[in-house]
Each structure stands twice: as structure tokens, then as C-alpha cells.
């Protein structure tokens, strides 16, 4: 993640961020929590993606 944060590849950094968060959500083994947090994470990534461009 550190190497990606130093590069200008925003798409790769956002993809890694998503993978890390989805792993954490799945680890809770709570489908409702996973679905809810995944929805919110998707929305926040869209906002971040637009703001960073």
C-alpha cells in the first residue's frame, strides 16, 4: 500500500483499498454487516474517486 500511495495510480490504490476493506468485512462473518458496509464503502469510493480527479 505504501508503494501505491507514492505513485499516481489512483485506480490501483482504490482497488487495493476495496480489497482490504472487503476482507475485513467478510472476516466478521455477518452478512448484514458486510452488505451494509460494502454499500457505504462503494459510495465513499465514488466520492473519493471524483474528488481526487
Secondary structure, DSSP 4 states (H G I P E B T S, - for coil): -HHHHHSS-HHHHHHHHHHHHHHHHHHTT-HHHHHHHHHHHHHHHHHHHHHH-
